[in-house]
Amino acid sequence: MEQESIELLIPFESLIKCIKKLSLKEKISLLELLNEQISQVSEGDEKSERHIWYALGTKSLERVWDNDADAVYDNWRDMYNVSKR
């Protein structure tokens, strides 16, 4: 699935900096609010809701998995002698 570009009112990096300053409780409240908003926008449109969550999840996973510290695991098949099917 191709990820669409979203134009934000403030730069994404600034938004992330603000979110990082929130307490855990505030972050949970923000997630609940976003979930509610997403559900309202896509109510009755399962494909649209899946697309939104896919886009959010993909961005998060890229930050978590695509980094130098985890690069050692890129060749896990060789490390653990797992053959390609």
C-alpha positions as CSV (number, residue, x, y, z in Angstrom):
1,M,0.0,0.0,0.0
2,E,1.4,3.4,-1.0
3,Q,1.7,5.9,1.8
4,E,0.1,9.3,1.1
5,S,1.7,12.6,2.0
6,I,-0.2,14.6,4.6
7,E,0.2,18.4,4.8
8,L,0.3,19.4,8.5
9,L,-0.4,22.9,9.9
10,I,2.9,22.6,11.8
11,P,6.1,20.7,10.8
12,F,6.1,17.1,11.7
13,E,9.3,17.4,13.6
14,S,7.8,20.1,15.8
15,L,4.8,18.0,16.5
16,I,7.0,15.1,17.6
17,K,8.9,17.3,19.9
18,C,5.7,18.5,21.5
19,I,4.4,14.9,21.9
20,K,7.7,13.8,23.5
21,K,7.2,16.4,26.2
22,L,3.9,14.9,27.2
23,S,3.5,12.6,30.2
24,L,2.5,9.0,29.6
25,K,-1.1,9.8,30.8
26,E,-1.2,12.8,28.3
27,K,0.1,10.6,25.5
28,I,-2.6,8.0,26.2
29,S,-5.3,10.7,26.2
30,L,-4.0,12.0,22.9
31,L,-4.1,8.5,21.4
32,E,-7.7,8.1,22.6
33,L,-8.6,11.4,21.1
34,L,-7.0,10.5,17.8
35,N,-8.6,7.1,17.7
36,E,-12.0,8.8,18.3
37,Q,-11.4,11.3,15.5
38,I,-10.2,8.6,13.1
39,S,-13.3,6.5,13.9
40,Q,-15.6,9.4,13.2
41,V,-13.9,10.3,9.9
42,S,-14.0,6.7,8.6
43,E,-17.2,5.5,10.3
44,G,-18.7,2.9,8.0
45,D,-15.6,2.9,5.7
46,E,-13.5,0.0,6.9
47,K,-11.0,0.5,4.0
48,S,-10.4,4.1,4.9
49,E,-9.8,3.3,8.6
50,R,-7.4,0.5,7.7
51,H,-5.5,2.9,5.4
52,I,-5.2,5.5,8.2
53,W,-3.9,2.9,10.8
54,Y,-1.6,1.4,8.2
55,A,-0.1,4.8,7.4
56,L,0.4,5.6,11.1
57,G,1.8,2.2,11.9
58,T,4.2,2.1,9.0
59,K,5.7,5.5,10.0
60,S,6.2,4.3,13.6
61,L,7.7,0.9,12.6
62,E,10.1,2.6,10.2
63,R,11.5,4.7,13.1
64,V,11.8,1.7,15.4
65,W,13.2,-0.9,13.0
66,D,15.1,1.1,10.4
67,N,18.1,2.2,12.4
68,D,21.8,1.4,12.7
69,A,21.4,-0.3,16.0
70,D,19.1,-3.0,14.5
71,A,21.1,-3.3,11.3
72,V,23.0,-6.3,12.7
73,Y,19.7,-8.3,12.4
74,D,19.2,-7.5,8.7
75,N,20.9,-10.8,7.9
76,W,19.2,-12.9,10.5
77,R,18.8,-15.9,8.2
78,D,22.5,-16.2,7.9
79,M,23.1,-15.6,11.6
80,Y,20.7,-18.4,12.5
81,N,21.3,-20.7,9.6
82,V,17.7,-20.4,8.3
83,S,17.4,-21.3,4.6
84,K,15.4,-19.3,2.2
85,R,12.3,-21.2,0.9
